[in-house]
């Protein structure tokens, strides 16, 4: 009786090739995800304390380009946009770095800041900023001095850090209004240190 080869029997070499192929595909898919879908950013500086501390790592959703008030976003601040005396937008040189800030207002919303009381209002409603643990907004850095309240142009954002006394943000002339197109993504999860793993803010 002649033996018939069993197609279910596979050589060790074939098994290794299958494993290698699976690993390559997995790495390729993970690489695509971390290139086009999510990315991990390391927080530098103290402008978001104490929500995010220097050295914290956050997972950023690169596909989320629709921001709401309160979202934490990563932005490319290569350009600044402020207002001329006649109310027109003036483009200037930014800080040429990546920043992480909180969205205070979006296009069409009106921002007012009382630098004496530290209160921030959007469309006439005072923000309840529970995330501010290091002081309210008492410093005007000069972007819109004498022009508050300001209405955010469509397609732009007004952003601030949570540590208002040290943060360079929309109050600063080198940042001002942030174009939505300069948003890299929205921070969704704090992944390091593990002791503070959870929602980004």
C-alpha positions, 0 to 999 in steps of 0.5 A: 500500500502506497503512502499518500503525503498528508498535506496537513503535515508542515515542515518547521521551516514552513511554520517559521515562514508563516510566523515571520510573515505574520510578524511583518504584516503586524508591524506594517499595520502597527506602523500605519496606525502610528503614522496616520491614526494615533501617535504618542507625544511627550509633554515638554514644559509646564504650560499644562500643569497640573493636568499634564506634567513634563515628561508625561506621554499622551496618545493623540488621535491624528484623525480628530480634527473637529475640536470642542471647547475643553479638548486638549490639542497638539498644534504646530505653532509655526505661524501666529495670527492676531488682529490689526486695529481694523479687525483684520487678521495679521499673520506673523512668525510663530514659535516654530515648535509643537505645543499642547494646549486646551481649546477655549473657543472655536470659530465664531465664538467670542472670548473675553478675559477679566484679568483682574478676577481671572474669569474667562467667558465664552459667548457671555458664559463664564467657563468653570475651569476645574482643571486650573489648579495653579491659578486663574487667568490674570496675565495678558501677554499682549496678543489682543491687548485692548481688544477683548472681547475678541471673536475667533475667526471661522477656521481658527481656535483660541487656546490656552495652557492650564498653567496660565501664569507660564503658558504661551498661548493665544494670549501671546502675540507669537501664537494668537489664533491657531488655524484648525489646519495647524492642529496635529490631533487631539490628546485622548489618553495619558499613557505614561506614567502608568500611575496616572494612566487615563483620560488626557484631561 
